Amino acid sequence: MRWVVLPQGSQVLVVHAALLHTGEILCFSGDEHDQGQHDRGQIDHTRLFDCRTLGVTKLSSPAFDVFCAGHAHLMDGRILVAGGTFAFPGEVPGEHHPHFPGLRDTTTYDPVTRGWVRTATMATEPGKRTGGGRWYPTLLTLPSGQVLAVSGHPLPDDTRHTNDSPEAFTSTPVPTGAWRLLTKADPAHAVGYYPRLHVLPGGDVLYATPVAGRTIRFHPDAATYSDVCPGPPDGLYGGIQSTSVLLPLRPSDGYRARVLVTGAHQPYRLDLGAPAAGWKATKPRALAGSPLRQNGCAVLLPTGQVLCVGGVVDPANDASAVRAAELYDPGTDTWSVLASAAVTRNYHSVALLMPDGRVWTAGSNKNAKRSFPTPGVDNRELRIELFEPPYYSATRPQLTRTQASLGWGRRFDLLTPDPAGVVRVALMRAGAVTHAYDSDQRYVELASEPTVGAVGAVTAWAPPSPDIAPPGYYLAFLIDAAGVPSVGQFVRLAPAASSSGMLIQSNLGRRGDLEVVVPHPQGGLQHWRRDNDDPGLPWQGPQRFAQPSGAFEGVSLIQSTFGVPGNLEAVGRVGSRLFHVWRESDGALTWRGPVPVGDGATSNPALIQSVLGSRGNFELVVGRAGGGLAHYWRNNDQSGLPWKGPAVVSADVGAVEAVAMVQSNFGSTGNLEVVARVGDVLHFFYRAGPPWVWHHGGIIARGVRGVPAMIQSRLGTRGNFELVVPSAGGGLTHYWRNNDIAGFPWRATASFGGSDLYDEVSLIQSNFGSPLLGELEVVARAGGETRMFSRTDGPPWSWSAVPAPSLL
């Protein structure tokens, strides 16, 4: 256990910092709290810290002054930055004199391209065409993937002193996104600057910073408020000199929400599961004198404990620094004292958890003063100091590999040579910190168990819903019986990747049921389910629905993020028309619809839920009358959930008779990858962006028939493309694209399934077989008969027939 000052400094005052899924920390500060630099437009102060090499790299900066903006993570890994500094105190008269008025400007940073993209401006003052904007706002990612913006000083022409209208950002249309006001001006719920907010299980937002002396909840969907209890007893918790943190959420107690506030002499806890909620004092701190820790940060550790670092007794006097780190254990409600830092951290200091479990600290204005108040005076603290918790030098569990992307409630494996030694698995959301508060950090423990087999692994279940774990990037950790964590690996919680065909593996049941939806010969659709928790793996069904729609000729099935544990959503073709049906996640499990999507279809539809948009848009590709493909999408951020399109793709390629689609991990936001059959030729298309441009990627195979199926598997470092397609001469052929080799070559393996002529195939990679890899599972239809095949997850990679439902 020790503190280490790095030889490489931050180069700029780190006012804002965010951990990126690339293993880097984005640091930015706009004018660096320097009026001269602001007035001269010298705001290019952005750096990138590499958590592996500990090096610092210069980056480009936003085109506006992001000093004292708000920032938060989006689902796809970009960072949204909103607001900033319009002017320094005294530069403008009126309501905001002598304060900093804010900006309406917003931007996103893409960790993959390392570039900034200007996004939509925030709303004006309600009922006016002027005003709006925010300085000292809080941004918070909601379960929907939208980002809530609260508080801050608005522009000089705004009649309010504080922006009291919460608004939300949705990331569609890409790349600009859009903002919408959630309420009109609401002085009764105006809250102080950089309010400490937390998403609670159930989706409400807790204001840990009191509003008019009360702790309140905000209900984002209804845009209403409700009272919880009086605010914390100490008035320091009403401002930005203190901090708060949502304590670990655990399935063992139903994800009971508890919040800690600290920074005053006495910390307090709020237990929202208690019969009578109220702030209660924690046990006494162990640090002698229990000094104030103003402007200090609280960082969740992989152990589930809270590390408090930095801070001062008197912000005007760095000599009053609190250098000793303090550790709070929520399980025992006790405090302990750890090693002391070398560097004082005061106003404008930050702290973040790194993937290896160390805590990164940077920033601070010396004596809380501005930089360069007169020529030659520099009050920036540029040293970076790392804290190595006691577990850092211990023998640690090894997490060798896990899945890159998870859907809520999905079963997945974490490879480790000693699964029996692992007692807990946790996901920790990548942090985004400014002004002593991290709106993004979150600790969610997972249900887990050791996996018995040749390959050591722990099986875990992702958090059940986005209100428990909002979408975005998390660090996965294994923790042993001594409380020692592994090094973390990034995973993304997002709509689950799946086949665009008729077969999926859902998050229903402990092992994940197989779900199949196919046309019924007498009209409508039929749904079958295989209970994977039953040793006999029985198929149940059919449940018939949508009979009035007529005879379906093709269908595509997904499990979406709507509802808990997630609706089943299907799009089918009746003649040339496309219809959307869905089964809601309610007790009756009722199929609803149909809703018309479009007309002019000539093939089966291919449906996925992408990571585009805040909630994950539905993306649909189908062959179109006139040739080529038609691309439809449903904007899941827009009221009414409208289907849009079609966009026409490669009309000159000819008449498309069958398609399959995935969203891959290529490109900064994930390419759409499509295989399309024209006659007996299988073509490959992909859409990259932004800008959203479709490309023809060549011909994969000739001599094919029927409907193909494609996935991106967990095989290979980047995830190979796996493709199964009926052969014109009979049987099924498995093609795969090696995404780790330059040129991305497609290769074919031996055919399987006998010599029958197959009409349709659907493919998934299930969670059966060895940990992480999983077997490939195929449902194929030959005439009126349904067959199922499974491919082993290792050499000799053989396909074999398995029992299938007797689909009518």
N, C-alpha and C positions, 0 to 999 in steps of 0.2 A: 504494500500500500504506500503510494507516494504521489507527489506532484512533480511534473517535469515541465520546465519552460523550454519551448522549442527554439532552436537557433534561427529559424525562419519566422519573421514577423508577419502580421496580416497585411501590411502595406497601406491599408485604409482603416479608418475607424469602423469597426463592425457593429452597426446598429441593428441590422437584420440578418438572420441566418436561417437556412433550411437544409436539412439533410436530404440528399437526392438518392434515388435508387441506383445511380451509377457509382455509389460509394464516395461521393464528394459532398462538400458543404458549400452552398452558395452564400456568399457574403456581399452585402451591398449597403450603401449609406447615403446615396445622393450627395448633398452638399457637405456631409460630415459635420453638421451642426456648426457651420461657418457662414455667416451672412455674406461675407465678401465673395466666397465661392458661389453662393446662391445668386447674388446679383450679377456676377460675371458669367453665369451659366456653366460653371466648372462643376459638373455633377457626374462625371464619368468615373465613379469610384465603386467598381464591382470586381470581386475576386472569387476564385474557386480554390478551395482547400481540398487536397486529396487525402482521404483517410488512410490510404495504404502507404503512400510515399511521404506523407506529411509536407508535401510541397504546395506552393501557392502560385496560381496562374492568373494573369490579368484577363478579364473578359470585357466585352462591350457592355454598355449600360443602357437602361431605358432613356427615352428622349425627354422625360420630364423628371422633376426633382422628387425622388422617392424617399427622401428623408422623412421619417416618422409616418410612413404608409402602413398599411396592413398587408399581410400575406398569408396564404394557405395553400395546401396541396390539392390538386385536382385528381380525378380518378386515374387519368392516364399518366400521371407522374410529372406533369407540368406544374409550375408554381405560379399562382395568380397573385399579382401585386396591385393594390388599389389605393388611390389617394396619395397624399404626400404634401409637400410644402409649396403653397402659392406665394407666401411672403413671410418675412420675419416680423416680430412685434414692432409696432410703431410705424410700419411702412404703409398701412392703410387705415383710414379712419372708420368710425362707425361701430357696429355691434361687436366686432372682433378685436378692437383696440383694447389693450395692447397684446393680443394673442396672435398665434399663428393661424391664419385661414388656410383651409385645405383645398385639394384638387379633386376634380371628377375623373381624372385620367386613370386608366388601368392598362395592364400589360401582362403577358405570360412569358415565362422562361421555360424553354424546352431543354432538358438535360441531355437529350440525344444529339440535337443539332447545335447545342450551346448558343442558341439565338433567342432574341426577344421579339415578340410579335405584339403590336398594338391591338388592344381589344376595345370593346364598346365602352363608352363613357357612362359613369353612374348617373342616376336620375337627378333632375333638377328639384328645387323645392316644390313640394306638392302644391298643385294649383297654379304654378308659375312656370315661366320659361327661363328663369334665371336661378342662380344659387345652386344648392346641392354641393356634393363633394365632401371629403373627409380628411382631417389631419388628426392623428392619434385614434384611428378606428381599430376595431377588432374584426378579423375575418375568421370564420369558422366553417369547416366543411360539414354539411348536413348528411344524414343517411341517404338522401336522394342523390347525393353527389353535387348538388348545388352548393354555393358558398354564400353564407350569410354575412352581411356587413352591418355593423352596429356602431353608432356614436361617431364622435369626431367633430372638429370645427369645420363648418362649411365655407364656401367662398364668400368674399366680402359683400356681394350683392344678395346674400341670403339674409332674411329678416330674423332668423333664429341664431342664438349664440351656439347651440349644439344641434347637430343633425339628429333629430329624434324620430326619424323614419327608417326603420330597418328595411333593407332591400336585399335581393338575392341575385346571384350571378348564375346563369346557365351557360354551359360551354358550347351550345349550338345557337345560331349557325357557326360552324367552324370556319375561319379561326377567330372571328371577332367575338363570338358569344353575345349575350344580351343580359341587361339588368332590368329588374322590375321591382317597384316599390311594393312592400308587403302591407304597410299601413300608411295612412296619411300622417301628417305631423301629429305627434302624440306627446305633449309636454308632461303628461302624468307618468310616462314611462321613460323619460329622458334619463340617461345613465352616464356616469363619469367616463373619462377618457380611457381607452384601452380596457374596457370592462373585461373581467375574467368570466368567460363563458365555457360551458361544457355540455356536449350532447349526452343526454341520458338514455338508458334503455327505454324504449317506447317512442323515442324520437323528439321529446321535448328538449328545450335548451334551458339549462339552469344558469341564472345570473348570480354567480358567487359574489360579484360586486353588488352591494345593496342598491336598490332603487327606492329613493325616499325612505330610507331606513329599513326596507323590507327585502328579504330574499324572495325572488320571484322565478316563475317558469314562463318561458315563451313557447307557444304552440305554433310552429312554423306553418303547418297546413292550414290552420284556421286563422293565423295571424292575430292571435289573442293571447292574453296574459292571465296568469292565476297566481295567487299568493301561496307561499310556502311557510314562511316563519319570519320572525324578526331577523335583521342582519346580524353578523358577528358582533360580539360586545365591544370589541376594540375598534375605534374609529379609523385606525390606520388601514383597516381592511376595506375601506371605502375608496381608496386611491390606488395609484400605480406603483407605490413604493413597496407593496406587498405582492404576494403571488398566491396562486391556488393550483391544485392539481386534482384530477379525478383519479381516485385510488383504483387498484386493479379490480377488474370485473372477472368473476369466477363462476363457472357453471354450477359448482357445488352449492352455491347459495342463490341460484337463480339470477345471477348477474346483478346482485344488489348494489346500488349506486351509493358511494360514499365520497365526500369531497373534503380535502384538507386545505385550509388557508394558513399561511405562515409568513413571517416577516416581522410581526410584533413580538413583544416579550412572551406572550402566550399564544401558541397555535390552537386552532379549533377544528373540529370535525363535524360534518353534517351527514347523518345517516338517513337517507331518503327512504329506507325500508323500515325505519322505526315507527311504532304506532303514533307517536307524536314527534314529528320532525323538529329539530332545533339544533343550533350550534352548541356543541359540548366541548369543553376544554380537553385537550389531550393530557396524557401524563406529563409531568414536568420535564423540561429539557435538561439534558445532562451537562450542557455547556455552562460553565460558571457564570453566574449573573444573568443568564438568559437574555443576552443583549439584543437590542433591535438588530434586524438584518434587512435594512431598507435597500431596495434595488437588487436584492439577491434573487437567485434562480432556484427552482425546484425541479429536479430531473428524476424521472422514473428510471429505475435500474432493472435489468433482466431478472433480478431476484424478487421483484415485486416491492422492493423498498424504495423510499424517496430520499434522494441525496440533495441537501441544501448547501449551496455554495455561493461565495461572494457576498456582497452587501456591506453596508456601513451603518454605524449608529447614527451618524450625522452626515447627510449627503454633502454638506458644505465643507467637510473636513475628512480627507482621506486617511488621516492619522487614526480615525475611529474605525478603521476597517475591521471586519470580522473575517479573519483568514481561515479559521478552523472550519472544516466541513462537518456537517451534522447529518446523521442518518436516522430516518424515521421508519420504523417497522409497523405497518398497519395491522399485522396479525396480532402483535403483542401490545400495540399502542405505546411503544417505548422509543426513547431517543438515545443515541450514543454519539460520541465525539470521535472524529477521524483526523487524519493528518491535516496540517495547515498549508495553505497555498502561499506562494512567494509574491503573487501579484494581487494588488487591490482591484476589486471589481465594484464599481460604483454605477452611477447613472449611465445608461446605454451600454450595459454589459450583457453578454449572452452566454448560454450553456446548452449543449446538446449531447445526447448519447450517440456514440460512434458505433458502427457495426461490431467492432471487437470488444465492446463493453466498457471502453474508457469513456470519460466525460471530457468534452472539448469546451474550453472557456476562452472568451476573447472579448475585446471592446472595453469601454469605460472612458468617461470624461473625467479627467483629474479634478477632484474637488467639485465635480458636477458642473464645471464651467465649460463654456463654448471654446472651440478651438480658434486660434488666431484672432482674439479680440483686438489685439494691436499687432503690428508687424513683428514677426519673429517669435510670437508666443504660440506654442502648440500644446494643447491639453488632451491630445489623443493618446490613448493607451494602445499600442500596437503589438504588444507581446501576446503570444498564444501559449496557454498552459494547459496541460492534460493531467487529469486525475486518474490514477490507476487504482480502482477499488481492490479490496483484499482478494477477491476472486481472480483478479487479472493474472497473478503469478502462481495460482494454484493449478493442479492437474485438472483440466477441464474436459467435459464431455465433448465428443467430436460430432459435429453435424456435417456429414460429407456431401450431402446433396438432398434437395427437395424440389417440389414442383415450383415452377416460376409463376404460375397463375392459379388462383383458387376461386371457386364459387362458394357462396355462403352455404353452410351446412354440408359441404362436400367432404367425403372421406379422402385422405391423402396420406402419403408415407414420407417419413423423414429418415434418411439412411444414417446409421450410426453403428460403429463396431460393438457397442455395449448397450443394446436397448434395455436390458434388465436394470441397468444403473440409472435410467432416466425416470424421474418421478413426476415431472411436469413439462408441459410444452406451452409456450406463450408466444403470442404475436404482439409486437410493439410498433405502433404507427410511427412513421418517420416524422420527426419534429420540425416545427417552424416557430422560431422564438424571436421576440423583440420586447424591450422594456419589461424585463423580468417575468415574462409570461410566455408559455408555449401553448398555443391554441390547438395544436395538432397531436401532441403526444397522448398516447393511450395504451393501456396494458390490458390485454384480453387473454386469460388462461383458456386452454382448450381441453376438451375431453380427449383422453388419449389412452393407449395401451401398447405394451410391447408386441411386436410381430414375430411369430415363430417361423423360422425358415433359414435357408442357406445364407441369405443376405440379411444382415442385421438391420432392423428398422423399428421405428416407433410409428404406429398408426394413430392419426389424429383426425378430429373432425373440425373443420373450419367454423368460425362463429356462425350462429344460426341465421342471422339477419343483419342488414346494414345499420339498424339502430344500435346494435351491440358493437359493431365494428364498421364504421363508414367506409366507403370504397376508397381505394388508394393503395400505396405501398407500405408494407410492414416488414419488420425484421422478425424472423422466426428464430426462437431460442429453445434449446433443450436444457433442462435444469436437473441436476442430480440430487441425491438424498442429502448431501451436505449444503445444498443451496448454491452450488457453483454452476454458472451458466456456460453454455458453449459460445463460440463466436456466432454472431447472427448472420443469417442469409436473407436476402430480400425476396419477398413474394408479393404478388399483387392480388388484392381482393377486388373482384370485378365480376361482371356477368360471366358465367362458366363457359369455357370453350366447349363446343360440342359439334357433332355432325349436323349437317343441314338436311339429313334424311328423315326417315320415319322412326328411327330407333335412337333413344337417348338413355343415359344412366342418370336418374334424378337424385336429389338429396333426400328422398323419402326412404325411411327405414335406416337402420344403423349402417348397413353395407351399401346402400344406394340401390334402389329398385331399377330394373330395366323397364322402360315404358315404350310401347309401340302404338302408333296410330296409323291406320291404313283405311282405304276406302272399303265400304260395305257393298257387296254386289247388288243389294236391293236399294241402294241410295244412302247417302249420308256417310258417316265415318264410324269406325269402331276402335275402341281403346282396350289394349291388353297390358297387364302388369305382371312382371316376374318378381316374386318375393325373394330377395336375395338373403334375407335373414333366416329363411326356412332351409334346413339342410337339403331337402329335396328339390329346392329351386322351382317351386310350382308356378305355372302361369295361371293368372286369374283374369276372367273376362269371358266374352267381350262386353263392354259398356258401349251401347250404340247411341249415336247422337247426330244432330244436324241433318236428319232425314229430309226436311222440306227443301234443302238446298239442291237436291238432285244427285246425280251420279258423279262422284269425284273420280278424277283420273290421275291424280298425284297429290301428295301431301308432304309437308315438312314440319317437324316437331322440335320445339325447344322447351326448356324450363327457364322462365324469365325471373327477373328480380322483383316483379310485382307480387304483392302479398307475401305472407309467411306461411310455409317455407318456400314459396315461389310458385306462381301459376304455370300450368302447362299451356303453351301457346302453339297453335298450328295454323298454317296457311295451306289451303287446298285449291285445286283448279277444277271447275265445273264448266266443261266446254272451253270457251276462251276467257271466262271470268275467274277472278281470284277472290277468295273469301277468307277472312280471319275468324277463327273460333278460339276459345280459351276456356280452361277449367280453373275456376277460382280456388284459392287456398282457404276454403271454409269447410265447416263440418260436413256439408252436403256434397262437397266435391262435384259441383254442378258445372257442366259444360254450357257455355254461353256463346251467343252470336247467332248467325254469321254477320260480320261487317264487311261490306264490299271494299276491296283494295284497288282493283283496276281491271281492265279488259284488254283483249288482244293478246292473250298468252297462248303459246304454242308448245310448252313443255311443262314438266313438273316444276313447282316453285322450290327455291332454296332459301331458307329463312335462318337467320342468326340474330342474336342480340350482341351488338358491338360495344366497344368501350367509348364510342363517340357520343358526345352529349354528356350532360351531367348524370343522367339516369341510365344511359345506355340505350341508344336508338335501336329499333328493329331494322334490319337490312334484309332486303328481299331481291333476288335476281331470278329472272325467268326468261325463256325464249319468247321473242315477240313476233307478231305478224309483220311481215316486211323484212325479216332477217335480223340477225344479231340478238342482243340481249336488252332487256328492259330492267332498270334498277329502280326499285321503290324503297322508300324508307319511312318509318314512323317516328316522328319527333316526340320522344317521350318526356321532353321538358315543356311542351306546349299544352296548354289547356285544351281538352277535347281529344288529345292524342291523335292528331290527324296523320293519315297516310299521305305521302307526297311522292311526286314523280309522275311518269317514269323519265329517267335519264336514259338515252339511247346509247348503246355500246356496240361498236363494230357492226353496223348494219350490213356492211358489204361481205361479211364472212359467210353468209348464207342462212338457211333456215335451221335454227337451233331446236333440237328435239329433246334434249335432256341436259340438266345442269347440277352442279354441286358447288358449295361455297364454304370457306372458312375465313375468319379474321386471324391473320398470322401475327407473329411478333416482329415482322420486318417493318421498317419505317418507324418514324417517331411516334405515330399514333396507331400503328397496326394496319398493314395493307389488307384489303379485301382480295382474296385469291379465289378464282373460279375456274372450274373445268367445265367445258361445254361440248356436247356431241353434235356434230353436223354430219348427217349421214353416218358413215362408219368411221369418221375421223374425230379424235378427241383433241380439242384445242385448249390452250391455257391462257387465261387473262388475269391481270391484277390491276388493282387501283391503289395508287400511292398518293400521298398528300399530307397536308395541303401544299399546293393547289390539287384539287381532286381530279386526277387524270387517269383514265383507263388505258392500259397498254396490252397489246397482243404479245404473249410470251412464247408463241410457237406452238408446234404440234407435239403432243405427247405420244400418241399411239394411233395406229390404223387397225381396221378389222374389229371394231367394237360395236356393241349394240346396247339397247336399254339405258337405264338410269345409273350413272356412276355415283360413287361416294368418296369423299375426301376428308381427312382430318390432318391437323398438325400434331404429331405424336410427341411423347417425351423421350424418344430415342435420339441419340446424338446430342451434341452440345447445344445446338441452336434449335433442335426439334425438327425431325424430318417430316416431310409431307408423305402421307400414306394414302394410296388411291386403290380402290377395288372397282373393277368395271366388268360387266358381262362381255364375253368374247363372242364374235359373230359366229364362230364355229362351234360354240358350246363351252360351258364351264365359266369360271371366273378367273380373272388375272389380277394379281397384286403388283402394282407399280409403287415405287417409292423414290423420293427426291432427296438426295443427300445434301442437306443445307449447310454442312461444314466444309464442303469442297467448292473451290472456285468454279464458276460456271453452272453450279446447281444441276448436275446431271440427273436425269430420270433413268431408273433401272427397273427391269421386270424380273419377277420371281416366277417359279413354276405355277402353272394353273392348278386350280382345285375345284371341288364341287361337282365332279363328274362331267358328263358330256351334254347335260340338259341345256336348253336355251333359256337363260334367265332374262327376266324383264326389268328387274329393279333390284338395287342393292343399297343397304345402309350400313355404315361403319362407325364404330366408336373404339376408343381405348378405355377399357374398364379398369376397375381397381382390383380385379382378380389377378392371381399370379404373383410374381415376385414384387417386392416393394418398389415403388416409384415407377417401374417400367409398365407393368400391367399388360394383360392380354389384349389382342385385337379381337373384337367381336363383330360378326357380320350377320345381318338378317337379309336373306335374298328370296326373291319370289320368282318362281318358274310356273307360268300359267296360273292355275288356281292353288298351287301348293307353296307353302312357306317353309324355308329351311334356314337353319342357323349354324354358323361355323365359328370356331375359335382358333386363334393362332397362338402358339406358345410364346412366352416372353424371353426366350433365349434359344441358342442353337439346339436343334437344327431349324428353328423357326417354322415348325410344321403346322399345317392347317388340319383340323378334324371337325367332323359333324357333331353337334350337340342338340339336345332336345329343343324343339321350337314349338310355339303355340300353333294350334290348328286354326289359322286365320281363314275366315270365310272368303 
